[in-house]
Amino acid sequence: MTEITVAALQCGFTPDIDRNIAHVARLVREAAARGAQVILPPELFEGEYFCRVEDEGLFATARPTAEHPAVLAMQSLAAELKVHIPTSFFEADGPHHYNSLAMIDPDGRIQGVYRKSHIPDGPGYEEKFYFRPGNTGFKVWDGPADSARAKLGVGICWDQWYPETARAMMLMGAEVLFYPTAIGSEPHDTSLDTARLWRRAMVGHAVSNVVPVVAANRVGVEHGQTFYGTSFITDERGDILAELDREEEGVITAKLDLARVKRHRAAFGFFRDRRPELYGRLVQDI
């Protein structure tokens, strides 16, 4: 079997971690009831998006992977429902802090941890105060067994703007790309709406890599910052298969035929016609 059903969750969050985890859990159950095998919640769903300000007291909310409440809850849920849940969380590793993701498999085990590679720094998104750049490199994991072990690649939010992230995961064998996100209004420029740019960037990854893309964002207003949702799933041609609007909470799902995707990717020849010997400039500092 080469089909896989994927889901993205979209919801708003509060300062109450237990409430947030319970809310995500309800949506995970809904997605699983619709047949989803890989279910993507938004970035840092443990609470409000705290990176809008620099507050040293917030470092106390980070936890090691094996102790984080969001990770533990999703492990239990994944084992019960027999699904994969890529789980974003604020990780503490000794004196270091990361914006991380645990890939949880249908047995509730952590297949591995990815630490966000690209860390933004700007008004309303001051992540460099909190997070070290990831030191794991990009990651690709085995997906559901009944989909011929589809390979799953995951980038986190700001990673999604970089074509190098998507291409690197594709060269590692990814067959579906997932991007958990927390993005919305720009406090320094209220006239700037990046929602359409955000989507176009990832649709571009889908087209140029001939790969389905799943993106999950949050919604709601947090301390004057509005998160614009618009979560979506696109096929390998960049056509939108399912989407949510700027305000609604809920679940979207789509069934992907990975055998068809593989044929289309081969036919386009993007990977056949690559010229790595010409790309040295890409790994040089400006």
Disulfide bonds with the S-S distance in Angstrom:
none
